[in-house]
Amino acid sequence: MKIRITRGGIFGKDGEIAVGTELDVKEEPKGWVGRYEVISGGGKGRDFATGAGDGEPKTAAEVLEMAKDPNVQFMSFKAAATKLLGDKTPAKKDEIIAALEDLATQP
């Protein structure tokens, strides 16, 4: 699969990988969630970086809207948030909302 780096903070053997760099990878780089986009070869139109594809929200703003919807269960909201925040996803709803608000305001 081919990916493009969309955010900083990814480091290789020669230092930080520049935003915009395109890489060929064998599988989803799970530790890079939210910092890349799939260009090709992602399968079934799914963008592993954002969770877009399988009918799930792809932006922090969309996941924040889920938090306001009384029909959305907490675990569904948390799963969508985890796709954006990765393993640093807080456990409590208000903390997740704060983290998503912070993510939504980043360029």
N, C-alpha and C positions, 0 to 999 in steps of 0.2 A: 504494500500500500504506500502511496505517496502522501506526505503531509507537508504543511507549511507552518512554520513557527509564527505565532501571532502575538506572543507576549514574551517578555524577557524572563530571566531566571532559570534558563535551561543551560547546563554546562556540559561540555564535552572535554576531551583530553587536552584541547588547545585553549580552553577558557569558555566564556559565554558564547552560545550560538546566537547569531544576529537574528532579530525579528525579520521575517520575510524569507529566511532560508528554507529551501525545499529539501526534504530528505526522503529516502526510500527506507521503509521499515518493514519487518516481517509481520509484526502484530502491534496492536494498540499499546502505546507507551503509557501505561496506567498512571505512572508518577507525574505525567505531564498534562493531566486533565485540565482543560481550560486554557492551555497555552499553545494549542495548535489546532489546525483544521485539516480534515481529510480532503485531499485534492482528488485522488482516484484510488480505486481498489478497496474501498471501505466496506463494500458489500451491502446490498439492499438499501442503498441511499442513506445509510446511517453515518452521522458525524460523531465519532467517538469523543471528540473534544467537548461537545456541548450536549450530547444526548439527542440531538435533532434527528428526526427520521421516524422513529416508531411512535409518532403521535404525542411525543412528550415535549414539554417546554424546552426552549433552547437558550433563553436569555435569563439573566438574573431578574429582570423586570417581570417576565412571565411567571417565574417561580414565585416571586413575591405576590403576584395576583392570586396564586394558588392558596397562599396563607390566609387571604381574606375570604376565600370561598368556603362557606359552611358545609358544603357537600364534599369537600376534599378531606380525606382522613390524614392525620398527622404523618403516618408512615409513608404515604404517597408523596406528600410534600417533602419530607426528609429525603426520600430516595431521589427526587428530582433535584433537590439542593445539593446532594452528595455528588451528583454528576458534574456540578459546576465547582464545588468547593473541595472535592476530593477527600482524602483521609483527614483533613483538618476540619471537617464538619462538626460543629458543636452538637451537644446532645439535646439542649433545650430549645424550644421553638423561638423564644425571643432572641436568643443568642444567634440562631441560624438566620433569623430575619436581619439582625444587625450585620452579620457577615455578608449576606446577600446585598444589603443596601450599600455596603462598602464596595463590593465587587461591581455593582451597577454604576457607581460613580467614578470608577477607574477608567482612564482612556483606553 
